[in-house]
Amino acid sequence: MLNIRSYVSVIPRIVRANSVTEIKIVPKHSFIEFSGRYCISVLPKYFYHSSDRVAQYDVFTVEARNNCIEFSFPFEDEQEYYIQVSAEGENCRKTMAIQTSIYALSNDLYSLKVIKGELHQHTIYSDGIESPEHRIAVARKHGMDYIAITDHNSYDGSLRAINVMSRCPNNMVALRGEEVHADFCPVHILSLGAKTAIAPLVTNRSCEQKEQLGIVMERYKETLDDNVDIRSFASAIDVFEKIREAGGLSVLCHIYWDAINFDNKTRMGAPEQLINALVKCCKFDAFEITSGAPPTDTKANYLQETYYREMLPRNFPIIGITDSHSTDRHMGTIFGTNYTIAFVSEFSEKGIIDAIRDYKTVSVDAVTGEIKCHGSLRLCKYAAFLIEEYFPMHDEIVSIEGLYMERLLLAKETSFGQLDALCKSSSSILMDEWKEILPMKNNKQLEMEVPNERNQ
């Protein structure tokens, strides 16, 4: 069987469900020619009618014109459709020349753009070993469309990333963020998109801030079980509320992080009874279902997945992250293996935050080499198609942007003009087949003071 899918463009790859759409198949190279009649077979992947347990193809023939194969088809249901094309003949199904897929979407998903990114990582502004701008470049090399720098109790790394990106041509979005460790609380909480830093409000608390914490403790003391530390619980609730007041999104992090300080024989994670109480109260906005577990110890991820299914409200917002402190493979990083696919109406910080809140995300876990998607069934089916059909091409193309960005950081010969041209070119390469889901960046930049590049 000859499969020349990589040699042709299928336009479009994303179509509206419940509508008749015209599909064009055109060569990408001069050595491919279409002439004569072709047999087209269309097979729905998930929802179909069958006879004697055999799915029925829609089969018809078309005449190639001007080196192009065109046909129209009523894509009735939201799902993936297999498309097979072969030269007309008695055994047209056996002499297949092209095999590809098209995805039909209902109007609500059809109107959204597709991006993937990393929402939890550390730089030299806390305990990471790389600068925020280095992270930006390497993230793009790994196919990321957006990032959030979330240093421990430091907001400055994310501000630096935003300002660097505002001065450098790119097709990415950086979010404001930090990983908050409040006084009296072992729970780690991500703040994403908040207008201000949260850590200064909940660490080294002033007398007034301690009084506010006391008010929160008073509010919940009658409802908590005796085995839950009231001060830890109230401190976490206080963080959630302050993030929301600052216009941000709060994320409950890596609840099965199994860290021990052997020097003083203490645990560094949060006890499960505290997590259970916070989940029951559910004042946070999203759950980190896929975390930074290494390939040799993935139990935290599958425990978090099970906990999510059994303990969180149905279809609660989720993200997938790496919590990486380096991007160097030789240092055992998993950077680039886990990420969050977001379906956004606007390619901006706000658009990404809104997508998370609106359950329009899929967490992807590929740390062991096997790709696993977490989220609603509907979105996971769509994500599986994108991972197979869209992201390999997307990642290959945008990785070149990352290489150019990295060279700029090293002050090599690459100019901003070259990078600007490359960013425009990479979008145009993907445009024909994937224009329905390609994001258009909102170029409004946040005006912020650039923090010094140093540990905070």
Secondary structure by P-SEA (a helix, b strand, c coil): ccccccccccccccccccbbbbbbbbbcccccccccbbbbbbbbcccccccccbbbbbcbbbbbccccccccccccccbbbbbbbbcccccccccccccbbbbbbccccccbbbbbbccccccccccccccaaaaaaaaaaaccccccccccccaaaaaaaaaaaaaccccbbbbbccccccccccbbbbbcccccccccccccccaaaaaaaaaaaaaccccccccccaaaaaaaaaaaaaaaaacbbbbbcccccccccccccccccccaaaaaaaaaaccccccccccccccccaaaaaaaaaaaaccccccccbbbbccccccccccccccccbbbbbbcccccaaaaaaaaaaccbbbbbccccbbbbbccaaaaaaaaaaaaccaaaaaaaaaaaaaaaaaaaacccccaaaaaaaaaaaaaaacccccccbbbbccccccccccccccc
